[in-house]
C-alpha cells in the first residue's frame, strides 16, 4: 500500500536529504570549491553524495561526452540534457535523497535554462515544460488519484517538481571567466564559444536567480579563491547546513 498525497508531503519533509546545486558559467571556478563544500558538510555530520550534470550515471556520462564534443543543434542539446537528467534522478539523486543523503550536484536544470535557453535561444516555456515533466515524481494510478512510486514518494509529492533546496550561483564577469579558460585545459565545445555566448548564459543565470530568489545564493566568484571559499562556507552556514540540528535525521 502506497502513502497518500498528504503522507507523501510529510515524508518529503521529514526523511529526504538536502539537495544542493552549484551553478555558474565555464570559468567561474565552482568545481574547485565543491570538494571543500562536501568536506564541510561531512564535518557537520551529513552523509554526502557528490555528483554532476550532465553525468552522474554511466549512461548520462556517455550523453555528457556527446554534448561536449559532438556538433548538434540547440534542440538536440536540450533533449539530451533532460534525458541524462531523468536517468540521473531515477538512478542516483532521488534514491539518495530518499535515504536522507545530502546530494551536492555540480550543475542541474538552471544550467539548461542558462546555456540552452539564454545561450542558444531555446524558448523558456519549452524548458519549463520539460523541467516539470522530467523532474516530476514517478507516479501510478491509485484510486481516484496518483501516488508517487518509491523512492519518489519520500522526495516529492505527486504533481510536484523536484527542485534544489539551495543553489550556490558562482557569478563572475564573462571577461574574467574567459581569461581563466585560456589558462586551462583544451576547451570543449562549450568552453570554446565566444564571449558573447557566455554573456547571454550569465544573463540566463541572473534571470533564473530572479525567478527563484529563495533558493539562489549569489557567490562573487570574481574574488580571490580564499574569499570565494569563505563566501561558500558562510552561505552553507546561513542556511543551516553546517549545524547538526539542520541536517536530515537530526
Backbone torsions as a table, in degrees:
resi	resn	phi	psi	omega
1	UNK	NA	128.7	-176.8
2	UNK	-90.3	152.7	179.1
3	UNK	-62.6	151.1	174.7
4	UNK	-73.9	166.7	177.4
5	UNK	-54.7	-39.1	179.9
6	UNK	-67.2	-36.7	176.5
7	UNK	-68.0	-36.3	176.7
8	UNK	-55.4	-47.6	-177.6
9	UNK	-64.8	-40.5	179.9
10	UNK	-63.8	-43.1	178.6
11	UNK	-62.6	-41.0	-179.8
12	UNK	-61.8	-32.4	-178.3
13	UNK	-79.5	-30.6	-170.5
14	UNK	-104.7	-22.0	-171.7
15	UNK	-112.1	-30.2	-170.2
16	UNK	-74.1	150.9	176.1
17	UNK	-79.7	172.5	176.8
18	UNK	-77.9	144.5	177.3
19	UNK	-116.3	107.0	-175.9
20	UNK	-116.3	128.2	179.2
21	UNK	-116.7	155.1	179.6
22	UNK	-124.0	126.2	-174.1
23	UNK	-128.7	162.0	176.4
24	UNK	156.3	159.9	179.6
25	UNK	-70.3	163.3	175.4
26	UNK	-59.3	132.3	-177.7
27	UNK	94.0	1.1	179.5
28	UNK	-74.0	-21.3	178.2
29	UNK	88.8	9.8	-175.7
30	UNK	-62.8	-40.2	-174.9
31	UNK	-62.4	-29.3	-179.0
32	UNK	-72.3	-11.9	-178.9
33	UNK	-106.7	-8.7	-173.1
34	UNK	-67.3	-41.1	179.2
35	UNK	-61.6	-39.8	178.4
36	UNK	-65.5	-37.8	176.6
37	UNK	-61.8	-46.4	179.6
38	UNK	-60.7	-40.8	179.0
39	UNK	-63.8	-40.4	179.0
40	UNK	-65.4	-41.1	179.2
41	UNK	-66.1	-41.4	177.6
42	UNK	-65.1	-36.6	178.0
43	UNK	-63.5	-25.0	177.7
44	UNK	-87.2	1.0	175.6
45	UNK	103.5	4.1	-178.5
46	UNK	-86.3	144.9	166.4
47	UNK	-84.9	125.6	-171.3
48	UNK	-120.8	133.0	171.5
49	UNK	-108.8	120.6	179.0
50	UNK	-100.3	124.2	-177.2
51	UNK	-144.4	-177.3	-177.3
52	UNK	-151.2	163.5	173.1
53	UNK	-134.7	146.2	-11.6
54	UNK	-63.4	147.1	179.5
55	UNK	135.0	-159.1	177.7
56	UNK	98.4	-18.4	173.8
57	UNK	-137.6	160.5	177.6
58	UNK	-55.2	-42.8	178.9
59	UNK	-64.9	-46.8	-178.5
60	UNK	-65.6	-30.8	176.9
61	UNK	-68.7	-34.7	175.2
62	UNK	-65.0	-40.4	177.3
63	UNK	-64.8	-38.9	177.6
64	UNK	-56.9	-45.0	-179.8
65	UNK	-61.0	-39.7	177.4
66	UNK	-63.7	-45.7	-178.3
67	UNK	-62.8	-37.9	-175.3
68	UNK	-80.8	-24.0	-170.2
69	UNK	-127.2	-13.0	-178.6
70	UNK	-104.2	137.7	178.6
71	UNK	-72.7	134.4	178.8
72	UNK	-162.4	166.1	179.5
73	UNK	-86.2	176.6	-173.2
74	UNK	-65.7	-35.8	-179.6
75	UNK	-67.2	-43.5	178.1
76	UNK	-61.6	-42.7	176.4
77	UNK	-56.3	-47.1	-176.3
78	UNK	-62.6	-48.0	-177.7
79	UNK	-66.2	-38.8	176.9
80	UNK	-65.2	-41.0	179.2
81	UNK	-60.8	-43.3	-179.4
82	UNK	-73.4	-32.2	175.8
83	UNK	-64.2	-45.0	176.9
84	UNK	-61.4	-39.1	-178.7
85	UNK	-64.3	-44.1	-179.0
86	UNK	-61.7	-43.9	179.6
87	UNK	-64.0	-40.4	177.7
88	UNK	-61.4	-44.5	178.2
89	UNK	-61.7	-49.5	-175.7
90	UNK	-65.3	-41.2	-172.1
91	UNK	-90.0	-27.5	-170.9
92	UNK	-127.1	-60.5	-169.2
93	UNK	-65.9	-52.9	-176.3
94	UNK	-63.9	-46.5	176.5
95	UNK	-58.5	-38.1	179.7
96	UNK	-66.5	-46.6	178.9
97	UNK	-61.2	-41.1	-179.4
98	UNK	-63.9	-28.3	179.4
99	UNK	-85.7	0.8	178.7
100	UNK	89.5	9.3	179.7
101	UNK	-82.1	138.6	173.3
102	UNK	-78.6	125.0	180.0
103	UNK	-102.6	122.5	178.1
104	UNK	-112.2	111.7	-171.0
105	UNK	-117.4	126.1	176.5
106	UNK	-79.6	97.0	-176.4
107	UNK	76.1	149.0	176.4
108	UNK	-152.4	-144.9	-171.8
109	UNK	-66.3	-28.6	177.5
110	UNK	-56.2	-33.2	178.9
111	UNK	-65.1	-35.8	179.0
112	UNK	-67.9	-40.6	176.0
113	UNK	-63.6	-40.3	-177.2
114	UNK	-73.1	-49.0	-175.0
115	UNK	-79.5	-55.3	-177.8
116	UNK	-80.3	-34.1	179.1
117	UNK	-75.1	-72.4	-177.7
118	UNK	-70.4	-40.6	-176.4
119	UNK	-72.4	-46.0	-175.4
120	UNK	-99.4	-16.1	178.2
121	UNK	92.9	14.2	175.4
122	UNK	-67.9	136.2	-174.6
123	UNK	-60.0	132.4	179.6
124	UNK	-56.3	-45.8	179.7
125	UNK	-59.8	-35.4	177.2
126	UNK	-63.2	-42.6	178.8
127	UNK	-65.4	-38.1	178.8
128	UNK	-64.7	-37.9	177.4
129	UNK	-66.2	-44.5	178.3
130	UNK	-63.9	-39.7	178.3
131	UNK	-58.8	-48.3	-178.7
132	UNK	-63.8	-37.9	-178.2
133	UNK	-73.3	-51.3	-174.7
134	UNK	-69.9	-34.3	-177.3
135	UNK	-97.8	9.4	176.3
136	UNK	-80.9	156.3	-178.1
137	UNK	-64.4	146.1	171.0
138	UNK	-74.1	114.2	-172.6
139	UNK	-122.2	166.4	172.8
140	UNK	-144.7	159.9	179.5
141	UNK	-64.8	138.8	178.2
142	UNK	-148.3	97.7	-178.3
143	UNK	67.7	-122.2	-177.8
144	UNK	-90.7	-2.3	-177.2
145	UNK	-142.9	-154.7	-178.5
146	UNK	-114.8	148.4	172.5
147	UNK	-129.9	144.4	-178.5
148	UNK	-75.2	141.6	179.3
149	UNK	-85.0	136.2	175.9
150	UNK	-56.3	143.0	1.7
151	UNK	-88.3	6.0	-178.6
152	UNK	-59.0	-32.1	-175.0
153	UNK	-61.0	-23.2	179.9
154	UNK	-91.2	-1.2	-172.8
155	UNK	-118.5	-44.4	-178.2
156	UNK	-148.2	137.5	-179.5
157	UNK	-73.0	161.1	176.2
158	UNK	-54.8	136.3	-178.2
159	UNK	86.5	-8.8	179.9
160	UNK	-86.1	170.3	179.3
161	UNK	-130.9	117.7	-177.6
162	UNK	-65.0	124.7	177.3
163	UNK	-128.4	154.1	175.3
164	UNK	-60.9	150.7	173.3
165	UNK	-75.9	-31.6	-178.5
166	UNK	-151.6	138.7	177.0
167	UNK	-124.7	117.5	175.2
168	UNK	-89.7	113.5	-176.8
169	UNK	-99.6	109.5	177.9
170	UNK	-81.7	97.3	-175.8
171	UNK	-94.6	123.5	-177.5
172	UNK	-142.6	143.0	176.0
173	UNK	-59.2	133.8	-180.0
174	UNK	-53.5	-32.5	179.0
175	UNK	-64.2	-39.7	178.2
176	UNK	-67.4	-43.4	179.0
177	UNK	-61.5	-41.1	-179.7
178	UNK	-62.7	-39.7	178.6
179	UNK	-64.3	-40.1	178.3
180	UNK	-64.9	-41.2	-178.2
181	UNK	-64.7	-31.5	179.1
182	UNK	-63.9	-25.7	-178.4
183	UNK	-93.9	-1.8	-174.5
184	UNK	-94.5	-164.2	-179.0
185	UNK	-67.6	178.7	175.2
186	UNK	-59.5	126.4	-173.9
187	UNK	-69.4	147.4	172.7
188	UNK	-85.6	-171.7	-174.0
189	UNK	-62.4	-33.7	179.8
190	UNK	-81.2	-44.1	-178.8
191	UNK	-61.7	-24.0	-178.9
192	UNK	-84.2	-1.3	-179.7
193	UNK	-66.7	158.8	179.0
194	UNK	-68.5	160.4	-179.9
195	UNK	-60.1	-32.8	179.5
196	UNK	-60.7	-34.1	176.6
197	UNK	-63.0	-47.0	-178.5
198	UNK	-69.7	-26.5	173.6
199	UNK	-65.7	-39.4	176.7
200	UNK	-68.1	-41.5	179.1
201	UNK	-61.9	-44.1	178.5
202	UNK	-60.5	-39.8	177.5
203	UNK	-65.7	-34.0	177.0
204	UNK	-65.2	-40.8	176.0
205	UNK	-63.5	-40.8	178.8
206	UNK	-62.0	-38.7	178.8
207	UNK	-65.0	-43.3	177.9
208	UNK	-63.4	-39.0	179.0
209	UNK	-63.4	-37.0	177.4
210	UNK	-67.9	-32.3	-179.4
211	UNK	-76.6	-25.9	-177.5
212	UNK	-135.5	61.6	-176.6
213	UNK	-64.4	-22.1	-177.8
214	UNK	-71.0	-24.0	-179.6
215	UNK	-109.2	-16.9	-179.7
216	UNK	-84.5	135.6	171.0
217	UNK	-124.5	117.9	-179.1
218	UNK	-80.7	129.1	174.8
219	UNK	-109.0	127.4	176.8
220	UNK	-76.1	92.3	-174.3
221	UNK	-82.6	0.2	175.3
222	UNK	-84.9	-6.6	-179.6
223	UNK	-77.3	174.8	175.7
224	UNK	-63.5	152.9	-173.9
225	UNK	-55.2	-44.1	-179.4
226	UNK	-62.4	-38.0	178.7
227	UNK	-68.2	-38.2	177.1
228	UNK	-63.5	-44.9	178.5
229	UNK	-59.4	-39.2	178.3
230	UNK	-65.5	-39.3	177.4
231	UNK	-62.3	-41.8	-179.0
232	UNK	-62.5	-48.3	-179.8
233	UNK	-63.3	-38.8	178.4
234	UNK	-64.9	-39.1	178.4
235	UNK	-63.8	-43.9	178.4
236	UNK	-65.0	-39.3	179.6
237	UNK	-66.3	-42.8	-178.4
238	UNK	-64.1	-31.0	179.0
239	UNK	-84.2	-4.2	178.4
240	UNK	87.0	7.5	-176.4
241	UNK	-77.0	-16.8	-179.9
242	UNK	-102.6	5.5	175.9
243	UNK	-104.0	131.0	-178.0
244	UNK	-52.1	-37.4	-178.5
245	UNK	-70.4	-13.7	-178.8
246	UNK	-93.0	0.2	-176.7
247	UNK	-95.5	147.1	178.5
248	UNK	-56.6	137.0	177.0
249	UNK	89.3	-4.4	179.8
250	UNK	-101.9	NA	NA
